[in-house]
Amino acid sequence: MISFTQTTNFFGNTNPMELANRYGTPLYVYNENILRRQMRNVANLIPIPNFTANYSIKTNSNLSILRLAMEEGLSADAMSPGEIYVLLKAGFPKERIFYVSNNVSAEELQYAIDQGIMTSLDSLSQLDLYGQLNPGGRCAVRLNPGVGAGHHEKVITGGKKTKFAIAESDVPEIAQIAARHNLKIVGVNQHIGSLFMDGTPFITAVEHFLQLALRFPDLEFADFGGGFGIPYHKLSGEKEFDLASFGKDIEKAVADFTSKYGRSIVFKCEPGRYVAAEGGVLLGRVHALKQNSGVSYAGTDIGMNVLVRPSMYDSWHDIEVYRDGAPVIAEEGNMHAVTVVGNICESGDILAKDRELPTIQENDVLCVLDAGAYGYSMSSNYNNRLRPAEVLIGIDGEPRLIRRRDRLEDLVAGFTELES
Ligand SMILES: Cc1ncc(COP(=O)(O)O)c(C=O)c1O
């Protein structure tokens, strides 16, 4: 079995032990080379001048990573005023931000309007609200292409069982509401779900979506959403998502649309996971070993507050074991099934169940792979634990702290009656 972090020189001039000792654990570590490579891949998904890749920042919105995305020519989508705010702070011009809203208040829409951010509305009622707030304005609508895809039912956002987007049957009413408020629908977008390794449902969705798009005469752009998968089982040989042939299929659908529509518009996609997942790992320390009713447990500081994906979606993350600065190589005779757990007061606080790993010892550092997406961004202070620090290994191989660990004072910073 190969060590992913060694073959990619993930840690540059340092190693997990050094990083763990210097910055503490748990610790998110990112690699600039890998992040930039993935950003370039999506920027070149379709080789036509009227294509733009947006980075979906819900995945990982560390300011330093946003700046890399900006340098690599990506635009961005935001899911909240907070994400718009962070993007503006990172230096993204407003023209490169797309607000994909969902069930938001008038105040939130007004914030986007005041900032001059293009906004997508995902229901008829929200379109009507937007029209009241911004009569004569320009906006986009999110359409449900009737197809969904993803790694878990909780992340499928197209098809019949979803709260998202406007159904095909409601499309005629979009024009009526727009006319009432003198709105110009200049964009349409979709997002069918997250993490597919087979692009077929996405292409079917794109074709259907573009069919619907033909009904909108004033379009300037059509955004296909994200969801492109990454190989979470890479240590057992899972292959990368075939972005090249996927891009060709999209290109065909786009060419077909353009000839039917009669003029060219901008086409966009908005992947998040594909951009950030593989460029991030999570380091944690083993503090305790125990046997309970025949099950071996390795108790670590990687609680579900730090990485929630395994407890929330039963997600798999490959794990490497580090000891004395080097990976402990997985080989016959040295493997044991172990359940890796965190330090949170919940039985569901499980990172990996019955996982065959090289025999773990106390003080080992575990390196959880593919943690750059939906890792820190979904972390919390549950149990009043401190959210971890984040470090970026630069192109020069040197580590740089890009977010400090929470401090105990942060836990009480928002309380209004602290003194009483
Ligand atoms: C509207 C929208 N766009 C883009 C994304 C990014 O998805 P992914 O990280 O799977 O590429 C999401 C994630 O759920 C989303 O809801």
The ligand as an ORCA input file, in Angstrom:
! r2SCAN-3c Opt
* xyz 0 1
  C     -25.608     25.140     -5.021
  C     -24.339     24.399     -4.798
  N     -23.308     24.604     -5.634
  C     -22.133     23.967     -5.469
  C     -21.933     23.062     -4.454
  C     -20.615     22.382     -4.320
  O     -20.724     21.001     -4.380
  P     -19.439     20.093     -4.404
  O     -18.596     20.479     -3.257
  O     -19.946     18.696     -4.287
  O     -18.754     20.328     -5.705
  C     -22.993     22.809     -3.560
  C     -22.832     21.822     -2.491
  O     -23.714     21.192     -1.996
  C     -24.222     23.499     -3.731
  O     -25.244     23.290     -2.901
*
